[in-house]
Structures are given as structure tokens and as C-alpha cells.
Amino acid sequence: MRIILVCNAGMSTGIMQLKLQEQSKLHRVDSDIEAIAMADLEENLDGTDAILLGPQVRFALNDIVKMVNNSIPVIAIDIQDFGLMRADHVWKVAMEAIEKSKNGK
């Protein structure tokens, strides 16, 4: 499973990235979780199962949904979940979106 975390410069999501990797291990899910800058998103979409947007780039949600043509779930991370680094909730939301996408619902 491949999850991309997007922020302005690819740096502020680093802590969330580490915490999501912990969740991946906890739930025994083989995953690649990468934090990248929004400018690098389009060239990093291959094999991506979900795109998570940090609060500072949530304004781009609709544009990114259009970019991926609704083929990849795009989720704006809740501001409180991000601020408090509640990776367990972010993980749950991401897994639900991926499952829903795979089931075509």
C-alpha cells in the first residue's frame, strides 16, 4: 500500500509520516508512506492508494481530486488530528477511504 502525505514543502508532515508508519506496523499492513511537497505530487502518483493533505494545502483538495480523476482517494487531514498528531484516527480515515475506493463505492 502506498500513501502520500502532501504539504507545502514536504517537511511539516514528517512527524505524521513517522506516526502513520507506526500505525502501519501496529495493524500489520505493508506500506510505503511518503511525505512530499505539493509541487512534486503529479510525478509521484504511480501506485498510490491514497493522498493525504496537510492542513496547509487543504485548499487544493478539489484540484487534486480532478488531477487524479477520482481514481485515488484524496483526504484533507482534519486540522485537530494533524495538530495533535492523532495518527490513529488519520490511519482509520485513510483505510476506510482506500477500502471504499477498492470496492467501487
KEKE-3310 file (N, C-alpha, C; in steps of 0.2 Angstrom, whole numbers, plus 5000, padded with zeros to 4 digits):
npx = (5004:5003:5004:5003:5008:5005:5012:5016:5030:5035:5040:5033:5025:5032:5033:5020:5020:5030:5022:5011:5018:5021:5008:5005:5013:5008:4995:4999:5001:5008:5017:5021:5024:5025:5031:5028:5032:5019:5021:5028:5019:5011:5021:5023:5012:5010:5005:5000:4989:4982:4980:4985:4981:4990:4985:4989:4988:4976:4967:4969:4962:4950:4956:4966:4958:4952:4964:4968:4957:4947:4952:4960:4959:4957:4961:4958:4967:4961:4961:4963:4967:4979:4986:4987:4993:4986:4988:4982:4968:4969:4974:4964:4954:4960:4961:4948:4944:4952:4947:4934:4936:4942:4932:4923:4914)
npy = (4994:5011:5027:5044:5059:5076:5092:5109:5110:5098:5094:5097:5087:5077:5071:5066:5057:5048:5043:5038:5027:5020:5016:5008:4997:4993:4988:4979:4981:4981:4994:5009:5025:5041:5058:5072:5087:5098:5102:5092:5082:5077:5069:5059:5049:5036:5020:5024:5023:5031:5049:5060:5076:5089:5101:5114:5114:5110:5118:5114:5103:5100:5102:5093:5081:5082:5081:5068:5062:5056:5043:5040:5040:5056:5064:5077:5080:5081:5096:5097:5083:5083:5093:5088:5077:5064:5051:5038:5040:5047:5036:5027:5034:5035:5021:5017:5025:5020:5007:5009:5015:5004:4995:5001:5010)
npz = (5000:4996:5002:5001:5009:5008:5008:5010:5008:5009:5022:5034:5037:5041:5054:5056:5046:5051:5062:5056:5050:5061:5064:5053:5055:5068:5064:5055:5041:5026:5020:5011:5015:5012:5013:5004:4994:4988:4975:4969:4968:4956:4949:4957:4958:4953:4958:4970:4983:4992:4995:5006:5013:5021:5033:5028:5014:5011:5004:4991:4988:4979:4967:4966:4967:4955:4947:4949:4944:4951:4954:4964:4982:4990:5004:5015:5029:5045:5054:5068:5071:5064:5071:5084:5081:5079:5073:5074:5071:5059:5051:5052:5045:5032:5029:5028:5017:5007:5006:5003:4990:4983:4983:4975:4979)
capx = (5000:5006:5001:5007:5006:5006:5012:5019:5037:5036:5043:5029:5021:5037:5031:5014:5023:5033:5017:5007:5022:5019:5001:5005:5016:5003:4990:5002:5000:5014:5015:5026:5021:5030:5029:5031:5029:5013:5024:5030:5013:5009:5026:5023:5006:5010:5005:4997:4982:4978:4983:4983:4983:4991:4980:4991:4987:4969:4964:4970:4958:4946:4960:4969:4953:4952:4970:4968:4951:4943:4955:4964:4956:4961:4959:4961:4968:4957:4966:4965:4970:4986:4989:4988:4996:4982:4989:4977:4962:4971:4975:4957:4950:4963:4960:4941:4943:4955:4943:4928:4938:4943:4925:4920:4908)
capy = (5000:5017:5033:5050:5064:5081:5098:5114:5109:5091:5094:5098:5081:5072:5068:5062:5051:5043:5041:5033:5021:5016:5013:5003:4991:4990:4985:4974:4982:4983:5001:5014:5031:5046:5065:5076:5094:5098:5103:5085:5076:5074:5065:5053:5046:5029:5015:5027:5021:5037:5055:5064:5083:5093:5107:5120:5113:5108:5122:5111:5096:5099:5102:5086:5076:5082:5079:5060:5059:5052:5037:5039:5044:5062:5066:5083:5078:5086:5101:5094:5077:5085:5097:5084:5071:5059:5046:5033:5042:5048:5030:5024:5038:5033:5014:5017:5028:5015:5001:5011:5015:4997:4992:5005:5014)
capz = (5000:4996:5004:5000:5013:5004:5012:5005:5006:5011:5028:5040:5038:5043:5061:5054:5042:5056:5066:5052:5049:5067:5064:5048:5059:5073:5060:5051:5034:5022:5017:5009:5017:5010:5013:4998:4993:4983:4968:4967:4968:4950:4946:4962:4959:4951:4963:4976:4986:4995:4996:5012:5013:5027:5033:5024:5007:5010:4999:4984:4988:4973:4961:4966:4965:4947:4944:4949:4940:4956:4954:4971:4987:4992:5010:5019:5036:5050:5057:5075:5070:5062:5076:5089:5078:5080:5068:5074:5068:5052:5048:5051:5039:5026:5027:5026:5010:5002:5006:4999:4983:4980:4982:4970:4982)
cpx = (5004:5002:5006:5004:5009:5006:5015:5026:5039:5040:5039:5025:5026:5035:5025:5016:5026:5027:5012:5011:5021:5013:5001:5008:5011:4998:4992:5000:5006:5013:5021:5022:5026:5027:5032:5028:5024:5016:5026:5025:5012:5014:5026:5017:5006:5010:5002:4990:4978:4983:4981:4986:4984:4987:4983:4990:4980:4965:4964:4966:4954:4951:4964:4965:4952:4958:4970:4962:4947:4946:4958:4960:4960:4958:4962:4961:4965:4963:4968:4968:4978:4989:4991:4991:4993:4982:4984:4971:4963:4971:4968:4953:4953:4961:4953:4940:4946:4950:4937:4930:4939:4937:4921:4913:4909)
cpy = (5006:5023:5039:5056:5071:5088:5103:5112:5102:5089:5093:5091:5075:5068:5064:5056:5046:5039:5036:5027:5017:5012:5007:4996:4988:4986:4980:4974:4984:4989:5005:5021:5036:5053:5068:5083:5093:5099:5097:5080:5073:5068:5059:5049:5039:5025:5018:5025:5026:5043:5059:5071:5086:5099:5113:5119:5110:5112:5119:5105:5095:5098:5095:5081:5076:5079:5071:5057:5055:5045:5035:5043:5050:5064:5072:5080:5084:5090:5099:5088:5078:5088:5093:5077:5064:5054:5040:5034:5044:5041:5027:5028:5036:5026:5014:5020:5023:5009:5003:5012:5009:4994:4995:5008:5021)
cpz = (5000:4997:5004:5005:5009:5009:5007:5003:5007:5017:5034:5042:5040:5049:5060:5050:5046:5060:5062:5050:5055:5067:5059:5051:5064:5070:5055:5044:5031:5018:5016:5010:5016:5010:5008:4998:4987:4976:4965:4966:4961:4947:4951:4963:4957:4957:4970:4977:4989:4995:5002:5012:5019:5027:5029:5017:5006:5005:4992:4983:4981:4967:4961:4965:4958:4944:4943:4946:4945:4957:4960:4976:4989:4998:5013:5026:5041:5054:5064:5075:5069:5068:5082:5087:5080:5074:5068:5070:5060:5048:5047:5045:5033:5024:5025:5019:5005:5001:5002:4992:4980:4979:4977:4972:4983)
residu = (MET:ARG:ILE:ILE:LEU:VAL:CYS:ASN:ALA:GLY:MET:SER:THR:GLY:ILE:MET:GLN:LEU:LYS:LEU:GLN:GLU:GLN:SER:LYS:LEU:HIS:ARG:VAL:ASP:SER:ASP:ILE:GLU:ALA:ILE:ALA:MET:ALA:ASP:LEU:GLU:GLU:ASN:LEU:ASP:GLY:THR:ASP:ALA:ILE:LEU:LEU:GLY:PRO:GLN:VAL:ARG:PHE:ALA:LEU:ASN:ASP:ILE:VAL:LYS:MET:VAL:ASN:ASN:SER:ILE:PRO:VAL:ILE:ALA:ILE:ASP:ILE:GLN:ASP:PHE:GLY:LEU:MET:ARG:ALA:ASP:HIS:VAL:TRP:LYS:VAL:ALA:MET:GLU:ALA:ILE:GLU:LYS:SER:LYS:ASN:GLY:LYS)
# end
